[in-house]
Amino acid sequence: MINIPLSALRCILSYPKDNKIICEIDISSLKLENSPETLDEIINDARIDYALGNYKSFTNAKSLIAELRS
């Protein structure tokens, strides 16, 4: 699993007809967010984040795209 920080994304193009968007991802932010870990560490971090509410959920693609564009 790769975590992509929303602050590292920049939407550059949208194709509404094809339901596609093209985004740039800042590589340095991606590397900071995704340091190599063991599976146990990843699962433990995910459980902690979930328990603390450190996540965003979306009920549809429109709200996800709106968040990416903001």
N, C-alpha and C positions, 0 to 999 in steps of 0.2 A: 504494500500500500504506500502511496506517495501522498503526503500532505501538501496541498498548495495553499499558501496563505493568500487570503483575498487581497491583501495590500500589495501582493506581488503580481497581480493580474491587471492587465490593461487591455480592454476590448478595443480592437482596431477596425473590425469590419463585421458587418452583419448581412446575412442572406435570408431575409424573412421567408421568401418563397421556398427555399430549401430547408428552413428551420435550422440554420447553422450560424455559428458565430466564430470568429477567429480572434484569438487572444494572444498577447505576448506575456511571457512569464519571466520575471527577473530571476536569473540563475543564482545569484548570490543569496537571495532570500530563500530560494528553493533548497539550496545546500544547507543553510542554517536550520531550516525547519526539519530536514530529513537526514540527520546524522545516522550513521550505521548503528543498528541496535539488534539485539537478539529478539526472537519472537516473544519471549516472556516479558521483556521490557516494553515492547510495543503494546501488548495486551494490557499490562499494568497501567501504562500511561493512558490508554484509551478508557479504561475503567475509571481512573481518577478524573479525567476530563469530563466524562459523562456524569459522574457523581457531583462534580462542581458546577455543572451546567456550562462548561466551556465548549460549546458547539452551537452551530446554527442548523436548523432543519427547514426544509422547504416542502410545501405541499404540492407545488407545481413548477414547471419549467419557467414560467413567466416571472415568478418571484425570485428564482435563482438568477435569472438573467438580469433582472432589475438590480439585485445586490451586486452582481459582477460589474455592472455599468456604473454604479455609484462610487 
